[in-house]
Amino acid sequence: MRLPLTIIVLVMSLTSCALWQTVNNLISPPRLPLSQPIGPERRVLLQMTFDKDDLHQKLLIALELDAHHIAMAGLTQDGLSLFNLNYDGTTLLFEQSPLMQNAIASETLLNDLQLAYWPITALAKQTQAPWRLDAKHNERNLYYNNEKQASITYIVNSETWPTKLDLINYPNNYHLHIDTLSNELSPVINNMAPAVD
């Protein structure tokens, strides 16, 4: 039995609508392109509190960076490895523990840290339209097509490296509170210009 053409067209359109909705649901929020590594060479230890829905997690972030690469490792408070990440400005390599699967992707976390700690001038290329970054002395707000994507409040700021801040990532619905436990510059380049405005 042959189906009328109108029924076939109707079934196809309903199927395509369902398929489009499924594909739409898989599209992740826009992510700010990663910025280049920056100097001066430093080693930083961060204590981070991650809050999302009912998930409350504390972790330690070890960060090494210079003008050529970024290395980042995440650990639980007990010292269990959560992720390792390396970025040379072109290639991003990372391993992530299943313990982090419901929390935050390590690449997203690197985006957040760059947004919080990189100088405005170093973020300029990544924050061109449709991105927009509004920055004041103690606050940064990131927009995509005029929709707020992230906000950062610097609780304790400094000329070289903010030591305490709060960050909200709106598309991914989480909050970070970050304390800098240590920040060591390489002795060879200790007199170079600060990394953060």
CORNOR-V825681 format. One line per field, one symbol per residue. psi: psi as a letter, one per 40 degrees, with the letter a starting at -180 (. if undefined). burial: # if it has 24 or more other ideal C-beta (glycine too) atoms within 12 Angstrom, else .. A space follows every 10 residues. Layout:
BEGIN
psi=???
burial=???
END
This chain:
BEGIN
psi=hhiidddddd dddddddddd dddddehiii hhiiiiiiii hihhhihhhh hhbehhhhih hhhhiaedih hhhhiideeh hdihhhheed hhhihhidde dechiddddd dddddddiid deedddfihe ihhhhadfih hhihfehhdi ihhhdhiidd hhehihhhhd defihhhhhh dihhihddfe eiiidh.
burial=.......... .......... .......... ##.####### ########## ......#.## ######...# #####..... #######... .#.#.#...# ..######## ########## .##..##... #.#.#....# ####....## ####..#... #########. ##.####### ..#.#..... ...####
END
